[in-house]
Amino acid sequence: APPARPVEAAGGRGLRRAEGKRRPGRSRGAPRAARTAETAQRIKRSRRLKANNRERNRMHNLNAALDALRDVLPTFPEDAKLTKIETLRFAHNYIWALTETLRLA
């Protein structure tokens, strides 16, 4: 076997193993199919977490927009919070009423 050579990278483990020998731990562990399944599960979970984050952000943006719409709609009493569908229906009817007022004026 060829003589061992010093490792060039900083923080190396000392001497490099002779060419042709396997690193310890490479042949041990789960079979390739199991590692592939684990990797697939990890990727699937990562994608699900990202999709959940996108949906959470989308809902936060939608709720913020509805809150802003509620702020400009005249509601009585003022402390009553309209539901999402009530807010949209009220806004639709309010815009229609304002349009009719302008049309008749």
Order of alpha helices (4+ residues) and beta strands (2+ residues): alpha-alpha
